[in-house]
Amino acid sequence: MKTQLEQRLTELRAEYESGQKILKDIELKLAELEDRKKSLSETLLRISGAIDLLEEVLEGREGTQGLEDRAGTVTGSVEVPNVMKQPLEKALKTLEEAGLRAGEIIEKKGILPIGVKAGDILRQEPEPGTDYPVGSAVKLTVAAKGKYLPPEKNSLCRAFSDHS
């Protein structure tokens, strides 16, 4: 009986050491994944900024499609600019430059997508690229303080997120 207990003790010690090695390997891999996640998040944030910049440049080259009537007011329609992820003040200026104005402004609290800070535009109605009558109001949803989270369920970051 004593020999069997000693043998079992030896087996358990070997199993314990093996488990400790596996745990250490997993911890190293988790640290590596966290570094990769951080790097990917930073890259996505830079890409998001580049997209916003390019959209701004492209929108700046588009003028109003309306014509001035005899009273000097602009008639016709304009393409709604993309003001999402812009700070509210900048979005208001962008809309004004496009011949539109801000309508209802709603504050939304909760989890924020990557690249969106509190005070940035989360949503707009009508959507960017829509032809809309000059002088019309655009409904804006502004982000309030919250946590960062990848914007899509199928996002590459989601695989590394705690929110899977």
N, C-alpha and C positions, 0 to 999 in steps of 0.2 A: 504494500500500500504506500509506504514512504517513497519508494522508487517511482511509483506512478505519479505521486504529487510533485516530486522533484522534476520529473519529465514534463508534466503539465505546466509547472512554473517556468521552466526553460522555454517551452513553446509560447507561453503568454508573453514572456519578456521579448522574444524574437518578434512576435506579432506587434508588440507595443513599439519597438524600435522601427519596424517597417512602417507602421502607421505614422510615427513622428516624422520619418523621412518624406512620406507622401504629403503630410500636412505642410511641411516646409516648402516642398515643391509647389504646392497649390498656392501658398502665400506669395511665393516669388512670382508665379504666373499672374496672380491677382494684381500685384504691384505693377507688373509690366502692362497689364491691361488698363489699369488706372492711368498710367503714363500715356498710353496710346489714346485713351479716351480724352484726356486733357488736350493732347496735341491735335486730335481730330476736331474737338470742339473749337479750339482756337482757329484752325484752318477754315472751318465752316463759317465762323464769325467773320474772318477776313473776306471769304468769298461772298458772303451776304453783303458786306460793305461795298465790295466791288460791283455787285449787281445793282445795288442802290445808286451808286455813282454813275454807272453806265445808263441806267434808266433815267436819271436826272439829265444827263447830257442829251440823250435822245429826246426827252420831253421838251427840253429847252429849245430844240430846233423846230418843233412843231408850233405853228401859230394858230390863231383862231381861224375857223373856216367861215365865220359870219361876215356879213357886210354891214357897213354903217348905213343907217337909213337917214332921211333928211334931217331928223332932229339930232343926229350925231350919236345915237345910241347903237350899240352893236346888236345885231340880230343874227339868228342862225344857231349853229351848234358848235361845240368844241369837244375835243376828246378829253375825257376825265383823266387827269394825271394820277400816277401811282404815288400816294402819300403814305403808304403803309411802312412801318418801321421808322418813320421820321418823327422827330419831336413835334409836339402840337404846334408850336409857334412857326416852325419851318413849313409844316403842312398847310397852315392857314395862308402863309405867304405864297406857297406854290399854287394853291387853289385860286387865290386872287389874281396871280399872274396869268393863269389860264382862263380867266374870265368867269370864274365860279366863286361861290362863297360857302363858308361852313354853315351847315344847318344844325341839327340836334347833335350835341356832343355828349356821349355817354362814357362814364368811367367804369372799367371792368377790373375787378380785383380777382386775383388768382394766380395760377402758374403761368409764367411767361415763356414763350418760345425763345430759342437761342437767337441772340442778336437784338432782342427787344428789351428796352429798359422802361422803367416807370416813366410815364409821360409821353411815350411813343404811341403812334397810331397802330392799333391792332387790326382794325377792320374799317372798311369804308363802303358806303352805298351811295351811288352805283359803283360797280367795280371799275378798276382802271381800264382804259381803252374804250369805254362806252361813249358814244356820241350823246351829248347832253346839252340842253338849251343854255345859251349864254346867260349868266346871272343866276342860274339855279343853285339850290343848296345841296351840299353833299353831307350825308350823315357820317359822323366819325365816332369810332369807339377807341378810347384812350386807355392804355395799360396803367394799372395801379401796381403798387409794390407786390412782388410775388417771387416765386422760385423759377429757376431756369429749367427748361425741358425741351428736348428736340421737338420740332413742330409737327412731325408726322408719325403715325403709328408704324409705318414701314421704314422709318429712318434708320440709317446705318448705325447711328448712335444708340438707338433704342435697344439694340442687342447687348449693349454694355451698360444700360441704365438699370437702376434699381426698380424702375416702374414698369418692367416687362409684363 
